């Protein structure tokens, strides 16, 4: 396992349509946090997803920001 920091962002909110990824209201998108590993981001994502299980339109996403900042990281 590498010690290199790989930035992952977790965001979420209500979607316009559950079959897509377009948020109902961008001003209400929740920034859950920034994490140095996928495992930490996944734990945060899972907690938020489970906490909103009763809202069919709520979705949370892990953004692999390190890939956006440096595409060579793949």
C-alpha positions as a Markdown table, in Angstrom:
| # | Residue | x | y | z |
|---|---|---|---|---|
| 1 | Unk | 0.0 | 0.0 | 0.0 |
| 2 | Unk | 1.3 | 3.4 | -0.9 |
| 3 | Unk | 1.7 | 6.2 | 1.6 |
| 4 | Unk | 1.0 | 8.8 | -1.1 |
| 5 | Unk | -2.0 | 11.0 | -0.4 |
| 6 | Unk | -4.8 | 10.4 | -3.0 |
| 7 | Unk | -7.4 | 13.1 | -2.6 |
| 8 | Unk | -11.0 | 11.8 | -2.6 |
| 9 | Unk | -14.1 | 14.0 | -2.1 |
| 10 | Unk | -17.5 | 12.9 | -0.9 |
| 11 | Unk | -20.5 | 14.9 | -1.9 |
| 12 | Unk | -24.2 | 14.3 | -2.2 |
| 13 | Unk | -27.7 | 15.5 | -2.1 |
| 14 | Unk | -31.1 | 15.0 | -3.8 |
| 15 | Unk | -31.1 | 14.2 | -7.5 |
| 16 | Unk | -33.7 | 15.4 | -10.0 |
| 17 | Unk | -34.0 | 11.8 | -11.3 |
| 18 | Unk | -32.6 | 8.7 | -9.6 |
| 19 | Unk | -31.4 | 7.3 | -13.0 |
| 20 | Unk | -29.0 | 10.2 | -13.4 |
| 21 | Unk | -26.5 | 12.3 | -11.5 |
| 22 | Unk | -28.0 | 15.8 | -11.8 |
| 23 | Unk | -28.7 | 17.4 | -8.5 |
| 24 | Unk | -32.1 | 18.9 | -7.8 |
| 25 | Unk | -30.5 | 22.1 | -6.3 |
| 26 | Unk | -26.8 | 22.7 | -6.5 |
| 27 | Unk | -26.9 | 25.2 | -3.6 |
| 28 | Unk | -28.0 | 22.3 | -1.3 |
| 29 | Unk | -25.3 | 19.8 | -2.4 |
| 30 | Unk | -23.6 | 18.6 | 0.8 |
| 31 | Unk | -19.8 | 18.5 | 1.0 |
| 32 | Unk | -19.2 | 15.6 | 3.3 |
| 33 | Unk | -15.4 | 15.8 | 3.3 |
| 34 | Unk | -12.0 | 15.3 | 1.8 |
| 35 | Unk | -10.1 | 12.1 | 2.5 |
| 36 | Unk | -6.6 | 10.9 | 1.8 |
| 37 | Unk | -7.6 | 7.4 | 1.0 |
| 38 | Unk | -10.4 | 5.6 | -0.8 |
| 39 | Unk | -11.1 | 3.5 | 2.3 |
| 40 | Unk | -11.7 | 6.6 | 4.4 |
| 41 | Unk | -13.9 | 8.2 | 1.7 |
| 42 | Unk | -15.8 | 4.9 | 1.3 |
| 43 | Unk | -16.5 | 4.8 | 5.0 |
| 44 | Unk | -17.8 | 8.4 | 4.9 |
| 45 | Unk | -19.9 | 7.7 | 1.8 |
| 46 | Unk | -21.4 | 4.5 | 3.3 |
| 47 | Unk | -22.4 | 6.4 | 6.5 |
| 48 | Unk | -24.1 | 9.2 | 4.6 |
| 49 | Unk | -25.8 | 6.7 | 2.2 |
| 50 | Unk | -27.1 | 4.6 | 5.1 |
| 51 | Unk | -28.3 | 7.8 | 7.0 |
| 52 | Unk | -30.4 | 8.8 | 4.0 |
| 53 | Unk | -31.7 | 5.4 | 3.0 |
| 54 | Unk | -35.3 | 6.6 | 3.4 |
| 55 | Unk | -34.9 | 9.3 | 0.8 |
| 56 | Unk | -35.0 | 7.6 | -2.6 |
| 57 | Unk | -33.6 | 10.7 | -4.3 |
| 58 | Unk | -30.6 | 11.2 | -2.0 |
| 59 | Unk | -27.3 | 10.0 | -3.5 |
| 60 | Unk | -23.7 | 10.4 | -2.4 |
| 61 | Unk | -20.6 | 10.1 | -4.6 |
| 62 | Unk | -16.9 | 9.6 | -4.2 |
| 63 | Unk | -14.9 | 11.9 | -6.5 |
| 64 | Unk | -11.4 | 10.7 | -7.2 |
| 65 | Unk | -10.0 | 14.3 | -7.2 |
| 66 | Unk | -6.4 | 13.0 | -7.4 |
| 67 | Unk | -7.2 | 11.8 | -10.9 |
| 68 | Unk | -8.5 | 15.2 | -11.9 |
| 69 | Unk | -5.5 | 17.0 | -10.4 |
| 70 | Unk | -3.0 | 14.6 | -12.0 |
| 71 | Unk | -4.4 | 12.4 | -14.7 |
| 72 | Unk | -1.2 | 10.3 | -14.8 |
| 73 | Unk | -2.3 | 8.8 | -11.5 |
| 74 | Unk | -5.0 | 6.8 | -13.4 |
